[in-house]
């Protein structure tokens, strides 16, 4: 039986759009790993995909796919990745099936930016209708993202965090082409590795007097520090939550960034949030507003990409062919 999203006797479906800015959006086929949307602007080039577990079980999915010109798709293989893949496993290598959405970006910045200038933002155009347990939710979100800045009481509420602290996985490699290649045609996960960034950040330390004289102990300590931070998402988040560390990083045009954001509490298929002890109907509390993600500068003067997750009314039509699955 499919799930129905209904408000005031109107039935809705989820629609995801992506673009270089909020005024230039293209509808994205959710869970279509083989066809990410290419973002191409003066400031950024890269691919974007969004995955939602259970999207095909929501009332109006077939009608929406037909209206948007897409075939029906099951859940992305990303949600069922083999053991041992970053983001797919829990403790002791056991498969982790808790994630219910996934934003993945593979891109390159076309000019250099300081690490503290580039942020990941969730924004709203008008005030939110807040529930009584809002303070509990804020504490929960801050445990997930130590660099998070929040204003949910203002006229234009926001959740903003340094990009390098916000993402659940970051993989940095040397750029090999003008347009980065897409690594996840079959839902493959990307693994955590920010070695390239940390090597540059610690370059000054590597040329200190002790190290330059061949102090092996100092060299080993530096190597261990880089290794620990480079492959541990939690350590990387805490490290880049500090402004003094962010300012040492440079987003460089000769580097490609693989970025992943995923969690088990934001259910985009049902447009709801499930937090410890309570749940939230986002349509009700967001007053009908979409969830808008963006990678942008801290001062909002430059936007690199935008992802809009919205509810739109279901328009009845002939269902798409189930044989497309």
MARFI-513122 format. One record per residue (C-alpha): x, y, z. Coordinates in Angstrom, 3 decimals, always signed. Example, Ala and Ser with C-alpha at 12.3 -4.5 7.8 and 13.67 -1.06 7.14 Angstrom:
2
{pt {+12.300, -4.500, +7.800}}
{pt {+13.670, -1.060, +7.140}}
// end
This chain:
325
{pt {+0.000, +0.000, +0.000}}
{pt {+1.378, +3.409, -0.948}}
{pt {+1.795, +6.275, +1.513}}
{pt {-0.379, +9.349, +0.995}}
{pt {+0.807, +12.891, +1.737}}
{pt {-2.375, +14.901, +2.192}}
{pt {-3.163, +18.388, +3.511}}
{pt {-6.561, +20.106, +3.367}}
{pt {-7.890, +17.278, +1.161}}
{pt {-5.156, +17.886, -1.420}}
{pt {-2.742, +15.056, -2.174}}
{pt {+0.906, +15.876, -2.800}}
{pt {+4.038, +14.290, -4.236}}
{pt {+7.702, +15.109, -3.734}}
{pt {+9.541, +16.973, -6.497}}
{pt {+13.299, +17.689, -6.493}}
{pt {+14.917, +20.376, -8.635}}
{pt {+18.584, +21.297, -9.070}}
{pt {+20.419, +24.196, -10.657}}
{pt {+23.280, +26.691, -10.420}}
{pt {+20.935, +29.099, -8.609}}
{pt {+17.332, +29.352, -7.429}}
{pt {+16.208, +31.015, -10.684}}
{pt {+17.610, +28.350, -12.990}}
{pt {+16.326, +24.955, -11.845}}
{pt {+15.874, +21.628, -13.621}}
{pt {+13.702, +18.775, -12.362}}
{pt {+15.872, +15.894, -11.168}}
{pt {+14.929, +12.237, -11.529}}
{pt {+15.314, +11.011, -7.950}}
{pt {+17.285, +7.747, -7.547}}
{pt {+18.558, +7.862, -11.152}}
{pt {+22.251, +7.299, -10.393}}
{pt {+23.176, +7.017, -14.058}}
{pt {+21.882, +10.480, -14.981}}
{pt {+23.032, +13.164, -12.520}}
{pt {+22.313, +16.784, -13.367}}
{pt {+25.332, +18.722, -14.614}}
{pt {+25.817, +22.147, -13.027}}
{pt {+27.832, +24.502, -15.222}}
{pt {+28.374, +28.127, -14.243}}
{pt {+31.132, +30.726, -14.061}}
{pt {+31.961, +29.591, -10.524}}
{pt {+31.333, +25.840, -10.380}}
{pt {+31.101, +22.729, -12.534}}
{pt {+29.911, +19.370, -11.316}}
{pt {+27.271, +16.651, -11.077}}
{pt {+24.430, +16.380, -8.560}}
{pt {+22.139, +13.483, -7.640}}
{pt {+19.491, +13.067, -4.957}}
{pt {+18.226, +9.753, -3.630}}
{pt {+15.096, +9.077, -1.549}}
{pt {+14.333, +5.681, -0.028}}
{pt {+10.731, +4.644, -0.661}}
{pt {+10.009, +7.399, -3.183}}
{pt {+8.265, +4.892, -5.477}}
{pt {+5.855, +3.952, -2.657}}
{pt {+4.342, +7.429, -2.319}}
{pt {+0.918, +8.166, -3.820}}
{pt {+1.332, +10.221, -6.990}}
{pt {+4.814, +8.932, -7.799}}
{pt {+3.814, +7.303, -11.090}}
{pt {+1.760, +10.324, -12.169}}
{pt {+4.595, +12.682, -11.295}}
{pt {+7.189, +10.647, -13.172}}
{pt {+5.007, +10.664, -16.260}}
{pt {+4.389, +14.419, -16.020}}
{pt {+8.108, +15.114, -15.559}}
{pt {+9.050, +12.822, -18.459}}
{pt {+10.767, +10.135, -16.357}}
{pt {+10.357, +6.380, -16.091}}
{pt {+9.581, +4.655, -12.815}}
{pt {+12.562, +3.749, -10.666}}
{pt {+13.037, +1.587, -7.568}}
{pt {+15.263, +2.679, -4.670}}
{pt {+18.826, +3.497, -5.674}}
{pt {+21.380, +0.692, -5.153}}
{pt {+23.148, +3.248, -2.939}}
{pt {+20.784, +2.238, -0.127}}
{pt {+21.905, -1.383, -0.382}}
{pt {+25.662, -1.015, -0.873}}
{pt {+27.960, -3.904, +0.107}}
{pt {+29.620, -4.037, +3.507}}
{pt {+32.827, -2.100, +3.854}}
{pt {+31.735, +0.923, +1.803}}
{pt {+31.920, +4.306, +3.491}}
{pt {+28.507, +5.543, +4.564}}
{pt {+26.881, +2.143, +4.096}}
{pt {+28.188, +0.295, +7.095}}
{pt {+27.822, +0.623, +10.823}}
{pt {+30.022, -0.822, +13.570}}
{pt {+31.977, -4.006, +12.904}}
{pt {+31.295, -3.807, +9.180}}
{pt {+27.562, -4.471, +9.466}}
{pt {+25.374, -3.045, +6.776}}
{pt {+23.670, +0.208, +7.813}}
{pt {+20.193, +0.576, +6.307}}
{pt {+19.202, +3.590, +8.396}}
{pt {+19.844, +6.236, +5.712}}
{pt {+16.679, +7.376, +3.964}}
{pt {+18.030, +10.105, +1.701}}
{pt {+21.292, +11.024, +0.019}}
{pt {+22.599, +14.144, -1.673}}
{pt {+25.792, +13.533, -3.660}}
{pt {+27.916, +16.140, -5.451}}
{pt {+31.035, +15.661, -7.563}}
{pt {+32.410, +19.027, -8.586}}
{pt {+35.148, +21.587, -8.975}}
{pt {+35.263, +25.257, -7.971}}
{pt {+36.467, +27.403, -10.870}}
{pt {+38.404, +29.822, -8.695}}
{pt {+40.034, +29.681, -5.286}}
{pt {+38.048, +30.229, -2.103}}
{pt {+39.071, +30.216, +1.523}}
{pt {+37.575, +27.329, +3.497}}
{pt {+35.563, +29.649, +5.716}}
{pt {+33.910, +31.317, +2.723}}
{pt {+32.115, +28.252, +1.336}}
{pt {+29.090, +26.997, +3.268}}
{pt {+26.199, +24.558, +2.997}}
{pt {+22.907, +26.294, +3.748}}
{pt {+19.296, +25.293, +4.334}}
{pt {+17.163, +28.405, +3.956}}
{pt {+13.551, +29.569, +3.988}}
{pt {+11.915, +32.667, +2.513}}
{pt {+9.447, +33.297, +5.344}}
{pt {+9.038, +32.457, +9.046}}
{pt {+8.491, +28.892, +10.225}}
{pt {+5.581, +27.727, +12.384}}
{pt {+7.631, +26.174, +15.159}}
{pt {+6.591, +23.302, +17.462}}
{pt {+7.157, +23.364, +21.193}}
{pt {+10.113, +20.938, +21.081}}
{pt {+12.232, +23.095, +18.781}}
{pt {+15.069, +23.476, +21.320}}
{pt {+15.427, +19.683, +21.507}}
{pt {+15.722, +19.500, +17.724}}
{pt {+18.383, +22.221, +17.675}}
{pt {+20.528, +20.368, +20.215}}
{pt {+20.189, +17.193, +18.162}}
{pt {+21.255, +18.886, +14.920}}
{pt {+24.258, +20.487, +16.597}}
{pt {+25.490, +17.090, +17.759}}
{pt {+25.510, +16.024, +14.093}}
{pt {+27.160, +19.201, +12.820}}
{pt {+29.420, +21.026, +15.321}}
{pt {+29.885, +23.994, +12.977}}
{pt {+26.167, +24.662, +12.536}}
{pt {+24.791, +28.225, +12.730}}
{pt {+21.023, +28.415, +13.277}}
{pt {+18.395, +31.149, +13.184}}
{pt {+14.910, +29.666, +13.161}}
{pt {+13.104, +32.614, +14.736}}
{pt {+13.835, +35.191, +12.043}}
{pt {+11.872, +36.325, +9.013}}
{pt {+14.119, +34.169, +6.782}}
{pt {+15.232, +31.200, +8.909}}
{pt {+18.430, +29.335, +8.099}}
{pt {+20.742, +26.481, +9.018}}
{pt {+24.284, +27.230, +7.787}}
{pt {+27.525, +25.336, +8.271}}
{pt {+30.997, +25.353, +6.679}}
{pt {+30.844, +22.971, +3.724}}
{pt {+33.732, +20.868, +5.018}}
{pt {+32.038, +20.461, +8.412}}
{pt {+28.506, +19.872, +7.104}}
{pt {+29.087, +16.955, +4.752}}
{pt {+28.894, +13.353, +5.988}}
{pt {+31.607, +12.335, +3.539}}
{pt {+34.258, +14.376, +1.705}}
{pt {+36.658, +12.960, -0.871}}
{pt {+39.221, +15.320, -2.428}}
{pt {+41.327, +14.381, -5.466}}
{pt {+43.459, +16.256, -8.006}}
{pt {+41.341, +17.528, -10.889}}
{pt {+41.917, +15.485, -14.036}}
{pt {+39.502, +17.252, -16.405}}
{pt {+37.598, +20.491, -16.854}}
{pt {+34.364, +18.636, -16.039}}
{pt {+34.666, +16.107, -13.198}}
{pt {+33.663, +12.543, -14.040}}
{pt {+30.707, +10.989, -12.210}}
{pt {+31.810, +8.131, -9.900}}
{pt {+28.449, +6.586, -8.987}}
{pt {+26.617, +5.353, -12.096}}
{pt {+25.357, +2.336, -10.140}}
{pt {+24.965, +4.019, -6.765}}
{pt {+28.540, +3.442, -5.613}}
{pt {+29.482, +5.210, -2.391}}
{pt {+32.397, +7.604, -2.197}}
{pt {+34.857, +7.159, +0.659}}
{pt {+36.180, +9.730, +3.107}}
{pt {+39.619, +11.095, +2.204}}
{pt {+40.729, +14.692, +2.717}}
{pt {+44.455, +13.866, +2.684}}
{pt {+45.123, +16.253, -0.187}}
{pt {+43.631, +19.198, +1.703}}
{pt {+45.398, +18.403, +4.966}}
{pt {+48.776, +17.991, +3.284}}
{pt {+48.474, +21.520, +1.986}}
{pt {+47.182, +22.806, +5.335}}
{pt {+50.089, +21.260, +7.234}}
{pt {+52.716, +22.223, +4.666}}
{pt {+54.007, +24.980, +6.952}}
{pt {+54.393, +22.512, +9.815}}
{pt {+56.265, +20.119, +7.554}}
{pt {+58.870, +22.781, +6.856}}
{pt {+59.383, +23.706, +10.492}}
{pt {+62.908, +23.516, +11.908}}
{pt {+62.409, +20.173, +13.639}}
{pt {+60.971, +18.466, +10.585}}
{pt {+63.342, +20.034, +8.079}}
{pt {+66.268, +18.673, +10.095}}
{pt {+64.909, +15.169, +9.671}}
{pt {+63.326, +14.688, +13.091}}
{pt {+61.681, +11.310, +12.468}}
{pt {+59.519, +11.482, +15.590}}
{pt {+58.096, +14.832, +14.511}}
{pt {+57.527, +13.531, +10.993}}
{pt {+55.723, +10.450, +12.309}}
{pt {+53.512, +12.550, +14.567}}
{pt {+52.575, +14.802, +11.658}}
{pt {+51.875, +11.798, +9.438}}
{pt {+49.632, +10.191, +12.071}}
{pt {+47.727, +13.441, +12.602}}
{pt {+47.020, +13.803, +8.901}}
{pt {+46.019, +10.153, +8.578}}
{pt {+43.616, +10.341, +11.519}}
{pt {+41.891, +13.455, +10.259}}
{pt {+41.953, +12.447, +6.606}}
{pt {+39.930, +9.240, +6.897}}
{pt {+37.637, +9.954, +9.860}}
{pt {+34.468, +11.957, +9.014}}
{pt {+33.758, +12.840, +12.664}}
{pt {+37.322, +14.093, +13.226}}
{pt {+37.157, +16.077, +9.985}}
{pt {+33.838, +17.687, +10.998}}
{pt {+35.207, +18.756, +14.383}}
{pt {+38.443, +20.029, +12.845}}
{pt {+36.734, +22.169, +10.208}}
{pt {+34.088, +23.427, +12.632}}
{pt {+36.850, +25.729, +13.934}}
{pt {+37.351, +28.928, +11.934}}
{pt {+41.115, +28.942, +12.481}}
{pt {+41.361, +25.602, +10.662}}
{pt {+38.931, +26.558, +7.911}}
{pt {+40.890, +29.662, +6.970}}
{pt {+43.940, +27.492, +6.270}}
{pt {+42.058, +25.484, +3.660}}
{pt {+41.727, +26.625, +0.051}}
{pt {+39.073, +25.360, -2.341}}
{pt {+41.267, +25.154, -5.419}}
{pt {+40.317, +24.854, -9.120}}
{pt {+42.822, +22.010, -9.463}}
{pt {+40.933, +19.828, -6.967}}
{pt {+37.731, +17.801, -7.325}}
{pt {+35.374, +17.474, -4.374}}
{pt {+33.209, +14.420, -3.844}}
{pt {+30.574, +15.387, -1.265}}
{pt {+27.872, +13.319, +0.393}}
{pt {+25.087, +14.272, +2.795}}
{pt {+22.811, +11.560, +4.176}}
{pt {+20.859, +10.765, +7.319}}
{pt {+18.130, +8.666, +8.863}}
{pt {+15.868, +11.380, +10.284}}
{pt {+14.762, +13.498, +7.293}}
{pt {+12.176, +11.417, +5.425}}
{pt {+11.805, +13.281, +2.147}}
{pt {+9.412, +10.671, +0.768}}
{pt {+6.903, +11.574, +3.491}}
{pt {+8.137, +15.154, +4.001}}
{pt {+8.660, +14.591, +7.710}}
{pt {+11.391, +14.478, +10.350}}
{pt {+11.777, +11.732, +12.924}}
{pt {+13.898, +12.787, +15.902}}
{pt {+14.503, +10.977, +19.197}}
{pt {+11.204, +11.127, +21.036}}
{pt {+9.037, +12.902, +18.469}}
{pt {+8.300, +13.521, +14.785}}
{pt {+7.457, +16.581, +12.719}}
{pt {+5.172, +17.114, +9.734}}
{pt {+7.369, +19.472, +7.715}}
{pt {+4.584, +20.674, +5.431}}
{pt {+2.683, +21.911, +8.480}}
{pt {+5.599, +23.556, +10.277}}
{pt {+7.263, +24.915, +7.135}}
{pt {+3.949, +26.516, +6.131}}
{pt {+4.114, +24.888, +2.694}}
{pt {+7.676, +26.003, +1.985}}
{pt {+10.160, +23.705, +0.246}}
{pt {+13.463, +22.560, +1.727}}
{pt {+16.130, +24.557, -0.090}}
{pt {+19.751, +23.439, +0.085}}
{pt {+22.558, +25.493, -1.390}}
{pt {+26.323, +25.499, -1.614}}
{pt {+27.216, +29.172, -1.560}}
{pt {+29.502, +31.764, -0.028}}
{pt {+28.979, +32.798, +3.597}}
{pt {+27.801, +36.263, +2.529}}
{pt {+25.496, +34.757, -0.151}}
{pt {+27.164, +36.827, -2.881}}
{pt {+27.939, +33.711, -4.954}}
{pt {+25.851, +30.547, -5.259}}
{pt {+27.465, +27.393, -6.616}}
{pt {+24.419, +25.115, -6.692}}
{pt {+20.880, +24.804, -5.320}}
{pt {+18.702, +21.766, -4.527}}
{pt {+14.984, +22.321, -3.883}}
{pt {+12.856, +19.560, -2.314}}
{pt {+9.207, +20.524, -2.658}}
{pt {+5.694, +19.136, -2.351}}
{pt {+3.460, +19.712, -5.385}}
{pt {-0.161, +18.638, -5.871}}
{pt {-0.724, +15.291, -7.556}}
{pt {-2.366, +15.708, -10.951}}
{pt {-4.242, +12.539, -11.875}}
{pt {-3.281, +11.021, -15.199}}
{pt {-2.755, +7.636, -16.767}}
{pt {-0.147, +5.799, -14.680}}
{pt {+3.281, +5.148, -16.099}}
{pt {+4.013, +1.559, -17.111}}
{pt {+5.225, -0.591, -14.237}}
{pt {+7.328, -2.461, -16.801}}
{pt {+9.700, +0.504, -16.623}}
{pt {+10.860, -0.736, -13.219}}
// end
